[in-house]
Amino acid sequence: MMKIAVLGTGMVGQALAGKLAGLGHEVTVGTRDVAATMARTEPDGMGNAPYSGWATAHPAVTLASFAQAAARAEMLVNATSGEVSMAALEAAGRDNVAGKVLLDVANPLDFSQGFPPSLFVKDTDSLGEQIQAAFPELKVVKSLNTMNAHLMVDPTQLADGAHSVFVSGNDAEAKKTVSGLLESFGHTDVIDLGDITTARATEMLLPIWLRLYGTMGTPMFQFKIVR
């Protein structure tokens, strides 16, 4: 069991924090402002219920500032929205994240022109690479960013879990740690794509993912690599 900091209080952060705590890990959720997060009573911009209600139902999970959460953790999860990921990691503090594995599930979505969003980085770079370059002391592993939060933590909700999840990262041991975590969630087809530059490929799946969501009217679908 590990001490894990989940950065981000939205639907993805809640899903991952709840699953990790249920598996016996010691989980702290990181946020920019603890008091403001707990005081919020209205749904967020995506219609998700305020964090305070979720926290009441998950008393084993603690809430702290980004820096406090990162300092006490052995492993980090970036569950922030892509446009604020850099700022959240800066707030976490370089000394607090140095040498730790970061499971990065964020996507570089740009909503400035409405829906569906575009990507603010693609083709020759990725958010995963930008995080790794900005924080070379981190061991960044990109994964879980090609599915919705429910399937991230319980793949058996769809096709008995018979679908694929990808990992990208420069550090072999870090990828092994993340792959073990994914398997504990129930993922059975974990595909190692290679170094962190391969995060471009999975982040660039988001345009087709979004189009499928719009066409089918549900986020409950997944990619399966058939071979």
Secondary structure, DSSP 8 states (H G I E B T S, - for coil): --EEEEE--SHHHHHHHHHHHHTT-EEEEEES-HHHHHH--S--TT----HHHHHHH-TTSEEEEHHHHHHT-SEEEE-S-GGGHHHHHHHH-HHHHTT-EEEE----EE-TT-SS-EESS-SS--HHHHHHHH-TTSEEEEESTTS-HHHHH-GGGTGGG-SEEEEEES-HHHHHHHHHHHHHHT--EEEEEESGGGHHHHHTTHHHHHHHHHHHS-S--------
